[in-house]
Amino acid sequence: MHNMQNKITYNKSKSKILIRAANWIGDAIMTTPVIRAIRKNYPDAHITLLAKPWVIPVFDNNPYIDEVMVYQSGGRHAKGFGTIRLSKDIRKKRFDIAILMQNAFEAALITFLGSVPVRIGYNTDGRTLLLNPSIKLDKRLKKGHLIDYYIGILKGAGLYDAGRELDLFISDIEKVEAIKIIESYGINIKTDHVIGINPGATGGTAKRWFPERYAELAKRLSEKFKTKILIFGSSSDYELGETIKQDVCINLAGKTTLRQAFALMEKCDLFITNDSGLMHAAAALHTKQIAIVGSTDHIATSPSSPNSVMIRVPVPCSPCLKVHCPKDKSDTDYHVCMNKITLDMVIEKCEYALKKSYKKR
């Protein structure tokens, strides 16, 4: 009877649905196939996304979402009484269904306190009793890609998926603005190769290929293809960009919004990056990219696009998932996962990708 009641609720054509978004840019992008699937399952529903401010740009222009509800974790919804306020805000909306992309206990708690009758999520983090239904996590999903992990939430609830392709929607206005930004630096978008590099990565240095190698890579690509290189990143990557740029790069780190970065990446003929949120953005945009991966789980978070080439050298200590390489800098195997990825390896893949680009002219 319990399952039958849920099935009846699922079939309500005018359901009000709340999706609790993931908290990191890369993870948020990897949930977009689920959002598309929810719309396919409920074409007439009103779908609201609950997200923290820094990931909301991922969902701008997304046609499968009707409304965005801001999780003001640094203000009105801060831990403590803020959790109660958020639950009250949810209750006022009278949602029929909540689908939890985030696995945290709090995600289930706020929808339970928010009186959402159907609360769909994995039975992790001690939250089984707060969910209705509680989806048993198939252990095999933990060994696969995160996209399939997220899609598993839907399948566990008896809903069908809508494929694995990632979504990131760039408006016509954003595309025009991106062209203007690129051409303002003397790059002719019709004749020059537009190349981007993303030398930073959130969460420490372990995921970063060495700055001196990025600098030499930029120099050689600039000489070979007679173009400037765009450096991407947040404001915290600005100094890193300055150490790399020499006279061949344009340091855009911290100078663009996230949406501007997405639009600029879409115009790139090639994007070279560490494992990061922008790596998943490039995959969603179908931009040709070279992804340099060392300490992270290449099975779970590899870029999901046929236009993405991942460079990784297997070593015994990877994936370690550490913030910084745990080896001492004096050790010969310090940061070995990145050290074994040579400049020539990356250059070879870049040149092959750019030679296959028929944008030229």
Beta strands, then each sheet from edge to edge (+ up, - down):
strand 1: 16-20
strand 2: 46-51
strand 3: 67-70
strand 4: 97-100
strand 5: 118-122
strand 6: 134-135
strand 7: 195-198
strand 8: 229-231
strand 9: 249-251
strand 10: 270-274
strand 11: 289-292
strand 12: 308-311
sheet 1: 3+ 2+ 1+ 4+ 5+ 6+
sheet 2: 9+ 8+ 7+ 10+ 11+ 12+
end
